Amino acid sequence: MPKITIDETEYEVKEDDQEKMQLLNMLSLGSNALNLLNHIAQCVNAVQQGKTQELKTSLGVKDEEKKPKK
């Protein structure tokens, strides 16, 4: 029997309960999609940071030349 935790309580879902299994499958699909989107966002952020550093280096910007934040 598949299990799901909702609000820190674990529930079992009977596999022959089609309605609950469909909901469980939709929640699983949504969770997987969110994980993938978060991973993609982290990858894009890493590339942005790397390319920003690459541009700063090519412009001759040194860390000590940074302007202080206001």
C-alpha positions in Angstrom: 0.0 0.0 0.0 1.4 3.4 -0.9 1.9 5.9 1.9 1.7 9.7 2.0 2.6 12.1 4.8 0.3 15.1 5.2 0.8 17.6 8.0 3.2 15.2 9.7 0.7 12.4 9.7 1.3 9.3 7.6 -1.7 7.8 5.6 -2.0 4.6 3.7 -3.8 4.6 0.3 -5.5 1.4 -0.9 -4.4 0.7 -4.4 -7.9 -0.2 -5.4 -9.2 3.3 -4.5 -8.8 4.9 -7.9 -9.8 8.4 -6.8 -7.2 8.5 -4.1 -4.6 6.9 -6.2 -5.2 9.5 -8.9 -4.7 12.3 -6.4 -1.6 10.6 -5.0 -0.2 10.3 -8.5 -0.9 13.9 -9.3 0.8 15.0 -6.0 3.8 12.9 -6.9 4.0 14.3 -10.4 3.7 17.9 -9.0 6.5 17.2 -6.5 8.8 15.8 -9.2 8.1 18.8 -11.4 8.9 21.2 -8.6 12.1 19.4 -7.8 13.1 19.6 -11.5 12.2 23.3 -11.8 14.2 24.1 -8.6 17.2 22.2 -10.1 16.9 24.1 -13.4 16.8 27.4 -11.5 19.9 26.5 -9.5 21.7 25.6 -12.7 20.8 28.8 -14.4 21.8 30.8 -11.3 25.2 29.0 -11.3 25.8 29.9 -14.9 24.8 33.5 -14.3 27.2 33.8 -11.5 30.0 32.2 -13.5 29.4 34.4 -16.5 29.2 37.5 -14.4 32.6 36.6 -12.9 33.9 35.9 -16.3 32.8 39.3 -17.6 34.2 41.1 -14.5 37.6 39.3 -15.1 37.6 40.3 -18.8 36.8 43.9 -17.8 39.7 43.9 -15.3 37.5 44.3 -12.3 39.2 43.3 -9.1 37.4 42.5 -5.8 39.0 45.4 -4.0 37.5 47.8 -6.6 33.9 46.9 -5.6 31.8 49.8 -4.5 30.4 49.6 -1.0 26.7 48.8 -0.8 24.5 51.6 0.5 
